[in-house]
Amino acid sequence: MDMFFGQYDGDLAIDLGTANTLVSVRGKGIVIREPSVVAIDKNDERILAVGIEAKRMLGRTPGNIVAVRPLKDGVIADFDVTEAMLRYFIDKASEKRYPWTPRPRVVVCVPSGVTSVEKRAVFEATIQAGARQAYLIEEPMAAAIGADLPVEEPTGSMVIDIGGGTTEVAVIAMGGIVVSQSIRIAGDEFDQAILQHVRDAYNLAIGERTAEDIKIKVGSAVPLKDELDVEVNGRDVISGLPKTVRIESEEIRRALNKPLDEMTKAVKDALDATPPDLASDLMYYGILLTGGGAMLRGLDVRLRDETGVAVNVSPTALDNVVNGCARVLEANAFDGGFVQSNA
Ligand SMILES: Nc1ncnc2c1ncn2[C@@H]1O[C@H](COP(=O)(O)OP(=O)(O)OP(=O)(O)O)[C@@H](O)[C@H]1O
């Protein structure tokens, strides 16, 4: 009877991210891990590809095809395209064994700083995309649960989740978020800073994918023992011709300074707002850094030096949010320290 009225194995947990969407199926684990990108034919608004296939088209599509990222800064920027993308991922993850197989219940995350209108948009898009019921959970709470932090304990834990669009800083204790800071500066902002630096310093136009590539290959938040360099291809903005330059990790680090400083400020503000007893827990247990942006070289060291608190990068930085949503689904725990939204 559970299959019709309650939980069943096809229920889904979704980390609907600005950069990547991950889907975990109850009883199976993570089955989808794809970029949040959709390729559309502009002539008839037809969806041509979603996910990995669509990302390959980013920045290199012919005139009538556009590859778009329907989420920006962690929230829905294009409702119809987000819904279509969700539908594609939900269908792909759901095994329709019988015609009467129920539609799945879905737990999906939202950044902690979003408005009720933005929350409603995620809820509606999930329902329209085929969910029977949708529940929203705040991203830092999901990340903390997925990373096995003791969220139910009176001990304070701090998690910093750096995604593509948002950086979320939260102190969690007794099943609730005690302090939170959410800024719309994260991995995408790093890419933009690199893109701008390459244009200003070398008159070289590069795309977002190339900027992200540079960040992953040589990006860093602190001086490196062995500095790195990378060859970059782009288009000379003056001659319009293809050009190649060699770029060093040191100059990329300088380019990343501004977004890194803003991130540090958000962390310091959160520490400042943390009640003293919880702050002393953080001194003891340290801060957990998660999300794809956490993998920037030396970010943990920079944050530790700036705040004086130990910082650890989660070994499962990319999976914590979806795993946290999956745990909530598994425990059937749709109340407590997170948002529930159900029509
Ligand atoms: N090795 C790396 N070094 C630096 N940044 C990285 C690395 N690997 C991935 N990233 C960055 O991580 C970001 C994506 O992280 P993640 O998948 O956690 O984001 P998201 O959940 O889609 O975004 P959001 O939570 O903001 O909606 C991208 O900006 C990507 O460039």
The ligand as an ORCA input file, in Angstrom:
! r2SCAN-3c Opt
* xyz 0 1
  N      38.303     21.458     -9.023
  C      37.571     22.558     -8.957
  N      38.119     23.742     -8.580
  C      37.385     24.850     -8.506
  N      36.056     24.913     -8.791
  C      35.471     23.767     -9.182
  C      36.172     22.539     -9.270
  N      35.293     21.571     -9.684
  C      34.091     22.166     -9.826
  N      34.181     23.484     -9.527
  C      33.141     24.500     -9.585
  O      32.060     24.137     -8.743
  C      30.875     24.804     -9.210
  C      29.733     23.809     -9.238
  O      29.542     23.303     -7.958
  P      28.177     22.569     -7.562
  O      27.903     21.468     -8.522
  O      28.272     22.255     -6.117
  O      27.167     23.785     -7.819
  P      25.588     23.814     -7.935
  O      25.008     22.990     -6.832
  O      25.189     23.466     -9.313
  O      25.330     25.378     -7.711
  P      24.376     26.163     -6.670
  O      24.471     25.424     -5.367
  O      24.965     27.528     -6.594
  O      23.038     26.162     -7.293
  C      31.198     25.317    -10.617
  O      31.385     26.716    -10.567
  C      32.484     24.594    -10.950
  O      33.278     25.345    -11.850
*
